[in-house]
Each structure stands twice: as C-alpha cells, then as structure tokens.
C-alpha cells in the first residue's frame, strides 16, 4: 500500500493533501494505528481519504481515480480537491 520506504514526514504530508491528517491523529495510536485489511472501524469516506493519501505517497506516473471521493461529504470533497490538484500535477490522471 503506497510505498514501504516512505518516511513519516512523507506520509503526514500525503495525509494532509488528502485531508486525512486530522482524523488519523484521532485514532488510538495516531499514525501508528494498525488497521485491518478492510479498514473496519473507519467510515467509507475515511477509507477513501487514506486511499488518496496512499496514492500520493506511491507517487505513480499514472493514476486512475474511479469515484475517488464518492463517499466524502461536499465540504471535505472541496478540501480534498485542493490537495488533489497538487497530487495530479506532473502525471497522467484518469478521473472516472
């Protein structure tokens, strides 16, 4: 998921771009919280934000975003869109 050699700083920066930093910090162990594979205990919107952050950390040359913000409320989606502009810069992105 993402990039295994990513630094804490890179993970935090990606979470901030995805607007996930605040809820991650509220998890029992913050960024050190271990989540199950299906992300149980998180809302669908929170899982989507983490997926966006993972994509940012992975830094792929091509991204395919299939309803990447479909479970996120409108206000949060506007915040995420600002971060997505930064994530999409310099790469090929398909948005479905």
Secondary structure as the mmCIF struct_conf table of DSSP 4:
data_model
#
loop_
_struct_conf.conf_type_id
_struct_conf.id
_struct_conf.beg_label_comp_id
_struct_conf.beg_label_asym_id
_struct_conf.beg_label_seq_id
_struct_conf.end_label_comp_id
_struct_conf.end_label_asym_id
_struct_conf.end_label_seq_id
TURN_TY1_P TURN_TY1_P1 UNK A 4 UNK A 5
HELX_RH_AL_P HELX_RH_AL_P1 UNK A 8 UNK A 17
TURN_TY1_P TURN_TY1_P2 UNK A 18 UNK A 19
HELX_RH_AL_P HELX_RH_AL_P2 UNK A 21 UNK A 25
TURN_TY1_P TURN_TY1_P3 UNK A 26 UNK A 26
BEND BEND1 UNK A 27 UNK A 27
TURN_TY1_P TURN_TY1_P4 UNK A 28 UNK A 29
HELX_RH_3T_P HELX_RH_3T_P1 UNK A 30 UNK A 32
HELX_LH_PP_P HELX_LH_PP_P1 UNK A 33 UNK A 36
TURN_TY1_P TURN_TY1_P5 UNK A 37 UNK A 38
TURN_TY1_P TURN_TY1_P6 UNK A 40 UNK A 41
BEND BEND2 UNK A 42 UNK A 42
HELX_RH_AL_P HELX_RH_AL_P3 UNK A 44 UNK A 58
TURN_TY1_P TURN_TY1_P7 UNK A 59 UNK A 59
BEND BEND3 UNK A 61 UNK A 61
STRN STRN1 UNK A 62 UNK A 65
BEND BEND4 UNK A 66 UNK A 67
TURN_TY1_P TURN_TY1_P8 UNK A 68 UNK A 71
BEND BEND5 UNK A 72 UNK A 72
HELX_RH_AL_P HELX_RH_AL_P4 UNK A 74 UNK A 88
TURN_TY1_P TURN_TY1_P9 UNK A 89 UNK A 90
BEND BEND6 UNK A 91 UNK A 91
STRN STRN2 UNK A 92 UNK A 95
#
